């Protein structure tokens, strides 16, 4: 029966029944709008071949209702009302400020950080009668730059707030900066945005995922301000920005008219840039906008409200390469020899003789397709080989990780003995194979490293390690001088399940990881900097994985079979093929 019906169970409706019906109808409309209009991060589901996520339309201004304090409310009610009003991103938290003293309402900085917590929190009086303690189960923390850090396991956060009476009403006089949101509200109000910075060669675009208020009219402004502030800490030194240091928005606004974002920048710094640099700035910002919004198709830079010279058609710089595609042919092993696999046919590699006597495993192929590498014997040596060349010893160490090629041709590995040693060498130097670069990474000391994979833009590395039975999935930046590696940045951690030891890059912001087993069912987990982890269907006896171009194009491999994930199931693509790997 429709909630609007004016006759209920055959009798004329009373005024109370009509009011109830209208209220129910209103609630149903709200629920339907919420279901159809609110996008959240995917939490479950199988992974198959798919296209990258489309641009997000951030022109819709979604807000959640806040309620002002009521007269006579207790200190605990005021605190809870203040926390619940942390959803007021669309009006600069005007309701939340009503719970604060006038002085604190002016100084409180909600954008300093965001604490994301599970469903409930506790409020208890402290030893000081005017001070209250909040204890909440933390899910993640987002800093002022929008960088999200997941909480480690069951992490709780303890906050203190001080209360005073203002005109006979309790108000908060001391509170930490930032807002506190439930996980559901955070996912509704905030969205992951990939800021794109350049690799040092100004060839590849490197995503720097930030969590911003993703459905407000100020989203474009937030994106520009975040980009001008530079990359996240773990990428500093590994990537570069076309925007000069110190440049800023002339006004705290980026208007968008008919698809054009008008970006007014401080005139002195903007006019000091070259035409080429401005075009790189344009490519960097436009790529970011187009990956995050579907409302911006053009960027106009302004100095003192006047457009600047962007050069002619002959001056156009190359587009950023986003999600650098890997060649479709994989390197693999068949009967202890290196072979190629194009998805349908297994073939010997022209000009490369048998390497069976070196007991090869974990083969790798360069992006050029001309250089190959593999672990030898027990895994303490890595050899390289190319057409019409004999295998050459490239790297030596203890329990080395499978070799990984960077796009610039350098070959990487890490020692798994807890020494923190990371090694790199350039095998594409005319056969000279000079002295390897050897780096001791402080945050890897004491960690047994099992995976070290360089990203497809060459600026980051996936590191899987373990200590005292605890596994860590890390993404670190690679700091280089020219092409020569110098050090790794302090990493960010990715939340995961189980105890994975093997992983590969599955895109520019995603990796696939697993714990191999010859006999047990194995679940491959796809981790993404911009989304929740996703588990693929389990498959028995998976010992190796590879990932090609395209989002989550992951292949599972047993001792004798090569599988492709099609829809919701695994399909055998080849047999008698071991440890197939794409470039990288």
HUVEN-V730909 format. One record per backbone hydrogen bond with DSSP energy under -1.0 kcal/mol. NH is the residue of the N-H (numbers start at 1). CO is the residue of the C=O. E is the energy in kcal/mol with one decimal. If there is no record, write none. Layout:
BEGIN
[[NH/CO/E] [NH/CO/E]]
END
This chain:
BEGIN
[[5/2/-1.9] [8/11/-1.8] [11/8/-1.7] [13/6/-1.8] [18/14/-2.4] [19/15/-2.5] [20/16/-2.4] [21/17/-2.3] [22/18/-2.4] [23/19/-2.3] [24/20/-2.5] [25/21/-2.4] [26/22/-2.2] [27/23/-2.3] [28/24/-2.3] [29/25/-2.1] [30/26/-2.2] [31/27/-2.4] [32/28/-2.6] [33/29/-2.5] [34/30/-2.4] [35/31/-2.5] [36/32/-2.3] [37/33/-2.3] [38/34/-1.7] [62/215/-1.1] [73/70/-1.5] [78/74/-2.3] [79/75/-2.3] [80/76/-2.6] [81/77/-2.6] [82/78/-2.3] [83/79/-2.3] [84/80/-2.6] [85/81/-1.4] [86/83/-1.8] [88/85/-1.6] [89/87/-1.8] [93/88/-2.8] [97/93/-1.9] [98/95/-1.3] [99/96/-1.4] [100/97/-1.5] [101/172/-2.4] [105/101/-2.9] [106/102/-1.1] [107/103/-1.6] [108/104/-2.9] [112/109/-1.4] [114/142/-2.6] [115/179/-2.7] [116/140/-2.7] [117/181/-2.6] [118/137/-2.3] [122/135/-2.5] [124/133/-2.3] [126/131/-3.0] [131/128/-2.3] [132/161/-3.0] [133/124/-3.3] [134/159/-3.0] [135/122/-2.2] [136/157/-2.0] [138/155/-2.7] [139/116/-3.6] [140/116/-1.4] [141/149/-2.2] [142/114/-2.6] [143/147/-2.1] [146/143/-2.0] [149/141/-3.1] [151/139/-2.6] [155/153/-1.6] [157/136/-2.6] [159/134/-2.6] [161/132/-2.6] [162/174/-2.0] [163/130/-3.1] [164/171/-2.5] [166/169/-3.4] [169/166/-1.5] [171/164/-3.1] [172/99/-2.5] [173/162/-2.9] [174/162/-1.4] [179/113/-1.9] [181/115/-2.8] [183/117/-1.4] [186/182/-2.5] [187/183/-2.2] [188/184/-1.4] [189/185/-2.5] [190/186/-2.6] [191/212/-2.7] [193/210/-3.6] [195/208/-2.4] [197/206/-2.2] [198/240/-2.5] [199/204/-1.7] [202/199/-2.7] [205/321/-2.7] [206/197/-3.5] [208/195/-2.5] [210/193/-3.0] [211/146/-2.9] [212/191/-2.2] [214/212/-1.3] [219/216/-1.5] [222/218/-2.6] [223/219/-2.4] [224/220/-2.2] [225/221/-2.6] [226/222/-2.3] [227/223/-2.3] [228/224/-2.6] [229/225/-1.3] [230/227/-1.7] [235/232/-2.0] [238/235/-1.9] [239/235/-1.7] [240/198/-2.9] [247/244/-1.6] [250/264/-3.0] [253/251/-2.3] [257/260/-2.5] [260/257/-2.0] [261/298/-2.9] [262/255/-2.7] [263/300/-3.0] [265/302/-2.4] [266/248/-2.4] [270/266/-2.1] [271/267/-2.9] [273/270/-1.4] [278/274/-2.3] [279/275/-2.1] [280/276/-2.1] [281/277/-2.6] [282/278/-2.5] [283/279/-2.6] [284/280/-2.5] [285/281/-2.5] [286/282/-3.0] [287/283/-2.0] [288/284/-1.5] [289/285/-2.7] [290/286/-2.8] [291/287/-1.6] [292/288/-1.0] [293/289/-3.7] [297/259/-2.9] [298/259/-1.8] [300/261/-2.8] [302/263/-2.4] [303/306/-3.0] [306/303/-1.4] [308/301/-1.1] [315/312/-1.6] [316/313/-1.1] [321/203/-2.1] [330/341/-2.9] [331/581/-2.6] [332/339/-2.5] [333/578/-2.5] [334/337/-2.2] [337/334/-1.0] [339/332/-2.4] [340/347/-3.3] [341/330/-2.2] [342/345/-1.5] [347/340/-2.3] [352/349/-2.0] [358/355/-2.0] [359/356/-1.8] [361/375/-1.6] [364/373/-2.7] [366/371/-2.4] [369/366/-1.1] [372/385/-2.2] [373/364/-2.1] [374/383/-1.9] [375/361/-2.6] [376/381/-2.2] [377/358/-1.1] [377/359/-1.4] [379/376/-2.0] [382/395/-2.6] [383/374/-2.4] [384/392/-2.6] [385/372/-2.2] [388/351/-2.8] [389/386/-2.0] [392/384/-2.8] [394/382/-2.9] [395/382/-1.6] [397/380/-2.3] [400/379/-2.2] [401/414/-2.0] [404/412/-1.9] [406/410/-2.8] [409/406/-2.2] [411/425/-3.6] [412/404/-2.8] [413/423/-2.0] [415/421/-2.7] [416/398/-2.0] [422/439/-2.8] [423/413/-2.8] [424/437/-1.9] [425/411/-2.1] [437/424/-3.2] [439/422/-2.9] [441/420/-3.1] [444/441/-1.9] [445/442/-1.0] [446/418/-3.1] [447/444/-2.3] [448/466/-2.9] [450/464/-2.6] [451/464/-1.5] [453/462/-2.4] [455/460/-2.9] [458/455/-1.4] [461/476/-2.1] [462/453/-3.2] [463/474/-2.6] [464/451/-2.0] [465/472/-2.0] [467/470/-1.8] [470/467/-1.8] [472/465/-3.0] [474/463/-2.9] [475/492/-2.3] [476/461/-2.1] [478/459/-3.2] [479/487/-2.7] [481/484/-2.8] [484/481/-1.8] [486/479/-3.0] [487/479/-1.5] [489/477/-2.5] [492/475/-2.1] [494/473/-2.5] [501/514/-2.2] [502/514/-2.3] [504/512/-2.1] [506/510/-2.7] [511/527/-2.5] [512/504/-2.7] [513/525/-2.6] [514/502/-2.2] [517/542/-2.4] [522/539/-2.3] [525/513/-2.5] [526/534/-3.2] [527/511/-2.8] [529/509/-2.6] [531/528/-1.2] [534/526/-2.2] [536/524/-2.9] [539/522/-2.2] [541/520/-2.3] [543/557/-3.1] [544/557/-1.5] [546/555/-1.8] [548/553/-2.1] [552/506/-1.1] [553/550/-1.4] [554/552/-1.8] [555/546/-3.3] [557/544/-2.2] [558/561/-2.3] [562/574/-2.8] [563/556/-3.5] [564/571/-2.8] [565/554/-1.0] [566/569/-2.8] [569/566/-1.7] [571/564/-2.7] [573/562/-3.5] [574/562/-1.3] [576/560/-2.2] [578/333/-2.7] [581/331/-2.8] [584/365/-1.4]]
END
